[in-house]
Amino acid sequence: MQLNTVYITVGTTKFDDLIGVVKSEPSLRALQARKCRKLMVQHGNSEPLADEETQLISKRYGIQVEQYKFRPNQEDIRAADLIIGHAGAGTCMDILNNQKYGLIVINDKLMDNHQLELARQLAAENYIYYCGVTDVSAKLATLDFEALRPYETQPQNMQKFVQALNDLMTG
């Protein structure tokens, strides 16, 4: 399966570990093997990739990198073949509502981490995959994204999602 364009998002938070693992040699090799040609990186409050890094990634792996802190991202989401992001509810809904393949990366440095519970539930329903930061490279190399179910954007599904999210936050 080709992943021509991959969108990385950390949302409004700081998630340097996610940015770091995506620019690692094993992750870049896995993306190159899947025919990735463009990485769109929304780095939020994390450190962006240095110009030297983006040039090296382009030269060594044939992957162009575009990055930004914040901007409206609907166009980037629609253009992506795969979204790799933190497990915030907004990112998860973007993946589901746009029927994109998703790899959710758990930020285990957050206190009272509801991200893991949300990711587990969506993975149990076969909508996304999730992993910890240390497993991103291996998952990129081995996961069958086409095995994921497309999310049906029907009102009852949104109600179920909101109820499940509410249960996670209050339970």
Backbone as CSV, one residue per row, in Angstrom:
resi,resn,N_x,N_y,N_z,CA_x,CA_y,CA_z,C_x,C_y,C_z
1,MET,0.838,-1.182,0.000,0.000,0.000,0.000,0.884,1.248,0.000
2,GLN,0.594,2.160,-0.899,1.359,3.396,-0.979,0.787,4.458,-0.056
3,LEU,1.689,5.137,0.615,1.326,6.258,1.478,2.052,7.491,0.943
4,ASN,1.563,8.035,-0.155,2.243,9.157,-0.800,2.416,10.357,0.122
5,THR,1.349,10.714,0.825,1.377,11.872,1.720,0.999,11.427,3.121
6,VAL,1.855,11.739,4.073,1.608,11.392,5.472,1.558,12.685,6.271
7,TYR,0.488,12.832,7.047,0.282,14.015,7.878,0.571,13.651,9.331
8,ILE,1.473,14.396,9.953,1.830,14.205,11.358,1.250,15.377,12.135
9,THR,0.544,15.089,13.223,-0.014,16.181,14.020,0.161,15.929,15.515
10,VAL,0.587,16.975,16.215,0.673,16.904,17.676,-0.435,17.729,18.322
11,GLY,-1.276,18.361,17.510,-2.348,19.192,18.049,-1.789,20.454,18.680
12,THR,-2.392,20.883,19.759,-1.990,22.133,20.413,-0.948,21.919,21.496
13,THR,-0.564,20.694,21.708,0.344,20.383,22.801,1.794,20.320,22.331
14,LYS,2.653,19.891,23.200,4.062,19.647,22.889,4.282,18.147,22.961
15,PHE,4.767,17.580,21.877,4.982,16.133,21.817,6.255,15.890,21.017
16,ASP,7.386,16.338,21.590,8.682,16.224,20.920,9.030,14.780,20.578
17,ASP,8.604,13.834,21.421,8.925,12.426,21.167,8.310,11.944,19.847
18,LEU,7.105,12.396,19.533,6.469,12.000,18.270,7.226,12.576,17.080
19,ILE,7.563,13.852,17.152,8.336,14.472,16.073,9.683,13.753,15.921
20,GLY,10.299,13.436,17.049,11.598,12.763,17.018,11.550,11.392,16.390
21,VAL,10.540,10.609,16.714,10.491,9.248,16.172,10.141,9.256,14.692
22,VAL,9.348,10.211,14.249,8.979,10.268,12.833,10.187,10.618,11.963
23,LYS,11.105,11.405,12.506,12.291,11.774,11.720,13.456,10.803,11.924
24,SER,13.224,9.725,12.656,14.281,8.727,12.879,14.504,7.904,11.611
25,GLU,15.708,7.367,11.496,16.045,6.569,10.312,15.102,5.383,10.108
26,PRO,14.763,4.597,11.148,13.840,3.469,10.912,12.458,3.916,10.419
27,SER,11.934,5.007,10.960,10.631,5.490,10.490,10.715,5.984,9.060
28,LEU,11.753,6.726,8.756,11.901,7.252,7.397,12.115,6.124,6.386
29,ARG,12.842,5.091,6.765,13.007,3.934,5.875,11.659,3.247,5.631
30,ALA,10.869,3.100,6.700,9.545,2.472,6.559,8.641,3.315,5.666
31,LEU,8.668,4.630,5.835,7.859,5.511,4.989,8.342,5.457,3.540
32,GLN,9.638,5.433,3.345,10.199,5.346,1.996,9.748,4.035,1.328
33,ALA,9.763,2.942,2.066,9.339,1.645,1.531,7.867,1.656,1.128
34,ARG,7.082,2.505,1.778,5.654,2.626,1.450,5.400,3.735,0.427
35,LYS,6.447,4.182,-0.200,6.381,5.172,-1.281,5.940,6.556,-0.828
36,CYS,6.206,6.900,0.433,5.902,8.243,0.918,6.770,9.251,0.168
37,ARG,6.136,10.309,-0.306,6.843,11.377,-1.020,6.741,12.715,-0.303
38,LYS,5.782,12.800,0.647,5.601,14.078,1.329,5.175,13.849,2.775
39,LEU,5.856,14.542,3.679,5.490,14.570,5.097,4.993,15.966,5.409
40,MET,3.759,16.052,5.875,3.213,17.312,6.368,3.283,17.228,7.891
41,VAL,4.023,18.117,8.515,4.250,18.035,9.959,3.667,19.265,10.641
42,GLN,2.615,19.050,11.423,2.062,20.107,12.273,2.701,19.879,13.637
43,HIS,3.707,20.703,13.965,4.502,20.449,15.173,3.995,21.153,16.414
44,GLY,2.994,22.020,16.289,2.456,22.674,17.473,3.531,23.347,18.288
45,ASN,3.574,23.053,19.567,4.567,23.653,20.461,5.844,22.818,20.572
46,SER,5.952,21.792,19.758,7.184,20.988,19.715,8.216,21.689,18.844
47,GLU,9.444,21.230,18.975,10.522,21.769,18.154,10.327,21.332,16.706
48,PRO,10.376,22.257,15.765,10.281,21.859,14.358,11.574,21.185,13.905
49,LEU,11.513,20.528,12.785,12.718,19.961,12.192,13.579,21.108,11.688
50,ALA,14.861,20.978,11.870,15.792,21.989,11.369,15.847,21.905,9.842
51,ASP,16.198,23.011,9.201,16.299,23.032,7.740,17.250,21.949,7.239
52,GLU,18.354,21.752,7.966,19.320,20.723,7.570,18.679,19.332,7.585
53,GLU,17.815,19.092,8.566,17.137,17.794,8.657,16.181,17.585,7.489
54,THR,15.400,18.608,7.166,14.439,18.458,6.063,15.167,18.247,4.737
55,GLN,16.300,18.932,4.564,17.080,18.749,3.339,17.674,17.349,3.263
56,LEU,18.159,16.850,4.388,18.724,15.505,4.437,17.652,14.450,4.158
57,ILE,16.465,14.634,4.727,15.353,13.700,4.501,14.990,13.670,3.015
58,SER,14.960,14.828,2.402,14.653,14.906,0.970,15.723,14.199,0.143
59,LYS,16.963,14.469,0.457,18.077,13.900,-0.312,18.203,12.391,-0.104
60,ARG,18.137,11.961,1.156,18.394,10.557,1.474,17.191,9.647,1.208
61,TYR,15.968,10.151,1.464,14.781,9.291,1.386,13.806,9.690,0.277
62,GLY,14.043,10.831,-0.371,13.128,11.282,-1.417,11.796,11.766,-0.878
63,ILE,11.789,12.209,0.376,10.553,12.670,1.029,10.667,14.169,1.284
64,GLN,9.735,14.924,0.725,9.685,16.363,0.960,8.979,16.616,2.294
65,VAL,9.481,17.561,3.061,8.894,17.878,4.359,8.356,19.306,4.319
66,GLU,7.092,19.437,4.689,6.489,20.751,4.905,6.041,20.763,6.359
67,GLN,6.349,21.841,7.060,5.995,21.878,8.482,5.484,23.245,8.889
68,TYR,4.691,23.231,9.936,4.140,24.474,10.468,3.716,24.250,11.913
69,LYS,3.573,25.354,12.627,3.153,25.296,14.033,1.646,25.076,14.119
70,PHE,0.880,26.014,13.626,-0.576,25.929,13.615,-1.110,26.575,12.345
71,ARG,-2.170,26.037,11.814,-2.946,26.637,10.724,-4.177,25.763,10.545
72,PRO,-5.183,26.260,9.868,-6.319,25.372,9.564,-5.805,24.160,8.788
73,ASN,-6.218,22.970,9.200,-5.571,21.772,8.660,-6.480,20.875,7.818
74,GLN,-7.682,21.294,7.521,-8.597,20.430,6.763,-8.022,20.015,5.412
75,GLU,-7.356,20.938,4.742,-6.758,20.621,3.451,-5.670,19.551,3.605
76,ASP,-4.852,19.674,4.640,-3.789,18.701,4.887,-4.373,17.329,5.212
77,ILE,-5.430,17.312,5.982,-6.082,16.052,6.351,-6.655,15.382,5.111
78,ARG,-7.344,16.142,4.288,-7.934,15.581,3.068,-6.864,15.045,2.112
79,ALA,-5.705,15.699,2.060,-4.633,15.297,1.141,-3.852,14.080,1.639
80,ALA,-3.974,13.757,2.909,-3.151,12.696,3.512,-3.679,11.302,3.187
81,ASP,-2.747,10.382,2.987,-3.080,8.965,2.870,-3.068,8.308,4.257
82,LEU,-2.281,8.869,5.160,-2.161,8.366,6.531,-1.987,9.556,7.451
83,ILE,-2.655,9.493,8.604,-2.480,10.502,9.642,-1.843,9.817,10.839
84,ILE,-0.726,10.381,11.282,-0.057,9.918,12.499,-0.188,11.056,13.496
85,GLY,-0.774,10.781,14.647,-0.968,11.876,15.588,-1.162,11.407,17.005
86,HIS,-1.229,12.388,17.877,-1.532,12.132,19.274,-2.995,11.690,19.368
87,ALA,-3.381,11.175,20.499,-4.725,10.609,20.632,-5.734,11.611,21.170
88,GLY,-5.586,12.864,20.816,-6.599,13.832,21.201,-7.900,13.541,20.487
89,ALA,-9.003,13.896,21.112,-10.318,13.621,20.524,-10.465,14.288,19.160
90,GLY,-9.945,15.496,18.999,-10.055,16.200,17.726,-9.331,15.472,16.610
91,THR,-8.131,14.990,16.889,-7.367,14.242,15.880,-8.090,12.947,15.527
92,CYS,-8.584,12.256,16.527,-9.309,11.008,16.263,-10.543,11.271,15.400
93,MET,-11.282,12.323,15.708,-12.469,12.648,14.907,-12.083,13.051,13.490
94,ASP,-10.968,13.761,13.330,-10.510,14.113,11.980,-10.232,12.863,11.160
95,ILE,-9.598,11.880,11.775,-9.298,10.622,11.086,-10.598,9.925,10.697
96,LEU,-11.506,9.811,11.652,-12.751,9.092,11.407,-13.629,9.806,10.377
97,ASN,-13.871,11.086,10.585,-14.792,11.815,9.708,-14.279,11.965,8.283
98,ASN,-12.972,11.933,8.107,-12.392,12.045,6.764,-12.029,10.681,6.184
99,GLN,-12.389,9.625,6.915,-12.148,8.240,6.503,-10.696,8.028,6.055
100,LYS,-9.798,8.418,6.931,-8.360,8.279,6.681,-7.804,7.124,7.502
101,TYR,-6.692,6.571,7.034,-5.972,5.605,7.835,-5.292,6.368,8.962
102,GLY,-5.306,5.794,10.163,-4.725,6.490,11.297,-3.854,5.616,12.162
103,LEU,-2.731,6.197,12.581,-1.864,5.588,13.589,-1.759,6.594,14.715
104,ILE,-2.382,6.280,15.820,-2.404,7.160,16.982,-1.249,6.785,17.900
105,VAL,-0.505,7.795,18.310,0.668,7.580,19.161,0.361,8.149,20.540
106,ILE,0.454,7.291,21.524,0.107,7.665,22.890,1.229,8.484,23.515
107,ASN,0.862,9.615,24.070,1.809,10.458,24.798,1.734,10.048,26.265
108,ASP,2.607,9.121,26.656,2.543,8.581,28.020,3.099,9.536,29.070
109,LYS,3.524,10.716,28.647,4.000,11.714,29.612,2.857,12.562,30.164
110,LEU,1.660,12.387,29.613,0.517,13.146,30.105,-0.011,12.509,31.378
111,MET,-0.407,13.328,32.304,-1.018,12.837,33.536,-2.460,12.463,33.245
112,ASP,-2.998,11.464,33.965,-4.388,11.060,33.829,-4.719,10.858,32.351
113,ASN,-4.006,9.946,31.734,-3.999,9.810,30.284,-5.253,9.116,29.745
114,HIS,-6.215,9.926,29.294,-7.419,9.388,28.663,-7.159,9.015,27.214
115,GLN,-6.011,9.457,26.680,-5.695,9.150,25.291,-5.633,7.647,25.051
116,LEU,-5.016,6.929,25.969,-4.880,5.493,25.808,-6.247,4.819,25.753
117,GLU,-7.157,5.220,26.636,-8.490,4.620,26.658,-9.240,4.889,25.358
118,LEU,-9.149,6.113,24.857,-9.808,6.473,23.604,-9.214,5.677,22.447
119,ALA,-7.902,5.616,22.375,-7.238,4.876,21.300,-7.585,3.389,21.357
120,ARG,-7.605,2.822,22.548,-7.956,1.396,22.698,-9.358,1.120,22.170
121,GLN,-10.291,2.003,22.516,-11.671,1.807,22.083,-11.793,1.882,20.559
122,LEU,-11.168,2.880,19.950,-11.244,3.025,18.493,-10.523,1.881,17.780
123,ALA,-9.438,1.394,18.367,-8.722,0.253,17.794,-9.543,-1.028,17.941
124,ALA,-10.226,-1.177,19.069,-11.071,-2.355,19.284,-12.187,-2.421,18.237
125,GLU,-12.627,-1.261,17.773,-13.662,-1.214,16.738,-13.054,-1.231,15.336
126,ASN,-11.729,-1.374,15.261,-10.984,-1.519,14.014,-11.037,-0.268,13.130
127,TYR,-11.062,0.910,13.764,-11.050,2.170,13.015,-9.639,2.736,12.866
128,ILE,-8.779,2.479,13.831,-7.416,3.022,13.834,-6.475,1.975,14.425
129,TYR,-5.184,2.258,14.297,-4.165,1.540,15.056,-3.585,2.519,16.066
130,TYR,-3.011,1.983,17.134,-2.330,2.853,18.095,-1.089,2.147,18.611
131,CYS,-0.184,2.960,19.141,1.043,2.408,19.704,1.703,3.471,20.572
132,GLY,2.752,3.067,21.262,3.585,4.004,21.989,4.658,4.553,21.056
133,VAL,5.338,5.577,21.501,6.356,6.236,20.690,7.423,5.241,20.222
134,THR,7.844,4.357,21.105,8.939,3.445,20.768,8.565,2.421,19.694
135,ASP,7.273,2.275,19.409,6.823,1.278,18.439,6.450,1.861,17.072
136,VAL,6.553,3.170,16.906,6.096,3.810,15.671,6.795,3.239,14.446
137,SER,8.100,3.151,14.462,8.853,2.677,13.289,8.431,1.276,12.884
138,ALA,8.336,0.385,13.853,7.941,-0.995,13.561,6.519,-1.053,13.023
139,LYS,5.632,-0.270,13.589,4.237,-0.258,13.119,4.148,0.277,11.694
140,LEU,4.896,1.323,11.390,4.887,1.867,10.030,5.351,0.821,9.023
141,ALA,6.283,-0.010,9.439,6.837,-1.013,8.536,5.912,-2.210,8.339
142,THR,5.051,-2.500,9.317,4.337,-3.782,9.285,2.820,-3.712,9.228
143,LEU,2.205,-2.624,9.639,0.740,-2.599,9.727,0.080,-2.662,8.355
144,ASP,-1.066,-3.320,8.310,-1.894,-3.379,7.116,-3.023,-2.359,7.283
145,PHE,-2.788,-1.154,6.812,-3.774,-0.087,7.003,-5.074,-0.359,6.258
146,GLU,-5.003,-1.107,5.187,-6.222,-1.407,4.432,-7.164,-2.339,5.193
147,ALA,-6.687,-2.940,6.278,-7.539,-3.804,7.098,-8.459,-2.993,8.020
148,LEU,-8.203,-1.694,8.143,-9.048,-0.856,8.997,-10.410,-0.633,8.357
149,ARG,-11.426,-0.486,9.206,-12.792,-0.209,8.748,-12.980,1.276,8.511
150,PRO,-13.670,1.651,7.448,-14.015,3.072,7.301,-15.114,3.441,8.295
151,TYR,-15.008,4.616,8.839,-15.995,5.126,9.785,-17.189,5.660,9.005
152,GLU,-18.373,5.261,9.407,-19.583,5.747,8.754,-20.081,6.972,9.512
153,THR,-20.100,8.093,8.828,-20.475,9.359,9.474,-21.995,9.497,9.544
154,GLN,-22.578,8.726,10.419,-24.017,8.787,10.665,-24.237,9.364,12.051
155,PRO,-25.359,10.058,12.258,-25.586,10.712,13.555,-25.445,9.770,14.754
156,GLN,-25.927,8.540,14.636,-25.835,7.630,15.790,-24.386,7.275,16.108
157,ASN,-23.512,7.221,15.092,-22.101,6.949,15.350,-21.455,8.104,16.092
158,MET,-21.785,9.336,15.700,-21.249,10.505,16.399,-21.758,10.532,17.841
159,GLN,-23.016,10.189,18.046,-23.554,10.152,19.406,-22.829,9.111,20.251
160,LYS,-22.536,7.942,19.656,-21.791,6.904,20.370,-20.396,7.392,20.734
161,PHE,-19.754,8.080,19.789,-18.406,8.588,20.043,-18.423,9.599,21.178
162,VAL,-19.345,10.539,21.127,-19.437,11.569,22.167,-19.745,10.929,23.520
163,GLN,-20.641,9.940,23.543,-20.965,9.262,24.802,-19.747,8.516,25.339
164,ALA,-19.038,7.814,24.469,-17.841,7.075,24.903,-16.782,8.049,25.433
165,LEU,-16.604,9.170,24.758,-15.656,10.173,25.202,-16.067,10.745,26.554
166,ASN,-17.350,11.026,26.694,-17.874,11.535,27.961,-17.655,10.516,29.082
167,ASP,-17.903,9.238,28.801,-17.681,8.190,29.803,-16.216,8.115,30.227
168,LEU,-15.312,8.278,29.248,-13.880,8.256,29.568,-13.495,9.426,30.472
169,MET,-14.057,10.569,30.185,-13.681,11.775,30.937,-14.280,11.816,32.341
170,THR,-15.442,11.201,32.505,-16.104,11.259,33.798,-15.955,9.986,34.599
171,GLY,-15.513,8.896,33.931,-15.470,7.586,34.583,-14.192,7.278,35.265
